[in-house]
Amino acid sequence: MIRSHDNDDDILTAGSHFCGSDSETNENGVACSHAYSVLHTYILEGGAHAGTKMLKIRNPWGSEQYNANWSDGDSKWTQDYKD
């Protein structure tokens, strides 16, 4: 459903679960009780993670850093997936 709305160029947003004040982050570096813009949806093709569904999101504050699976430094990001 989310991918369908993305393909229709609808405006999409997401929010993190309530886990405290929005000045706190959870164990993965995601701000608690915070809103995010959904920029794009992806389904990975090829490789060990083919079929993985992903969202590219933007943190309007930009001050927290996600640090779990598929974070910027994660080894799952092969050059093919980056391209």
C-alpha positions as CSV (number, residue, x, y, z in Angstrom):
1,M,0.0,0.0,0.0
2,I,2.8,2.4,0.9
3,R,4.6,1.7,-2.4
4,S,1.4,2.3,-4.3
5,H,1.1,5.7,-2.7
6,D,4.7,6.4,-3.4
7,N,4.2,5.5,-7.1
8,D,1.3,7.9,-7.2
9,D,3.6,10.7,-5.9
10,D,1.5,11.1,-2.7
11,I,3.0,12.9,0.3
12,L,3.9,10.2,2.9
13,T,5.0,10.6,6.5
14,A,5.9,8.2,9.2
15,G,6.4,8.4,13.0
16,S,8.4,6.5,15.6
17,H,6.8,4.8,18.5
18,F,6.4,6.6,21.8
19,C,9.4,5.7,23.9
20,G,9.9,9.0,25.8
21,S,10.5,12.6,25.0
22,D,11.3,13.5,21.4
23,S,14.7,14.7,22.7
24,E,15.6,11.1,23.5
25,T,16.5,8.3,21.1
26,N,15.9,4.6,21.2
27,E,18.6,1.9,21.0
28,N,18.8,2.3,17.2
29,G,19.3,6.1,17.3
30,V,15.7,6.9,16.2
31,A,14.2,9.9,18.0
32,C,11.2,8.9,20.2
33,S,7.8,10.2,19.3
34,H,9.1,11.9,16.2
35,A,7.7,12.5,12.7
36,Y,9.6,11.7,9.5
37,S,9.1,12.3,5.8
38,V,9.0,9.2,3.6
39,L,11.1,10.1,0.5
40,H,10.9,6.8,-1.5
41,T,10.1,3.1,-1.2
42,Y,12.4,0.4,-2.5
43,I,12.4,-3.4,-3.0
44,L,16.0,-4.6,-3.3
45,E,16.8,-6.7,-6.3
46,G,19.5,-9.4,-6.6
47,G,22.0,-10.5,-4.1
48,A,21.4,-12.0,-0.6
49,H,18.8,-9.4,0.3
50,A,16.6,-9.5,-2.8
51,G,13.0,-8.7,-1.9
52,T,13.9,-6.7,1.1
53,K,11.4,-3.8,1.4
54,M,12.9,-0.5,2.5
55,L,11.9,3.1,3.1
56,K,14.1,6.1,2.5
57,I,13.1,8.6,5.2
58,R,14.2,12.1,6.1
59,N,14.5,13.3,9.7
60,P,13.5,17.0,9.5
61,W,15.7,17.7,12.5
62,G,18.7,15.8,11.1
63,S,20.5,15.5,14.4
64,E,20.0,11.9,15.2
65,Q,21.8,9.0,13.5
66,Y,20.1,5.6,12.9
67,N,22.6,2.9,13.8
68,A,21.0,-0.5,13.2
69,N,20.6,-2.8,10.1
70,W,21.0,-0.9,6.9
71,S,22.4,2.2,8.6
72,D,25.0,4.2,6.6
73,G,28.0,2.1,7.7
74,D,26.3,-1.3,7.6
75,S,28.2,-3.9,5.6
76,K,24.9,-5.0,3.9
77,W,25.3,-1.9,1.6
78,T,27.2,-3.5,-1.3
79,Q,28.2,-1.3,-4.2
80,D,25.4,-2.8,-6.3
81,Y,22.8,-1.8,-3.6
82,K,24.3,1.7,-3.3
83,D,24.2,2.2,-7.1
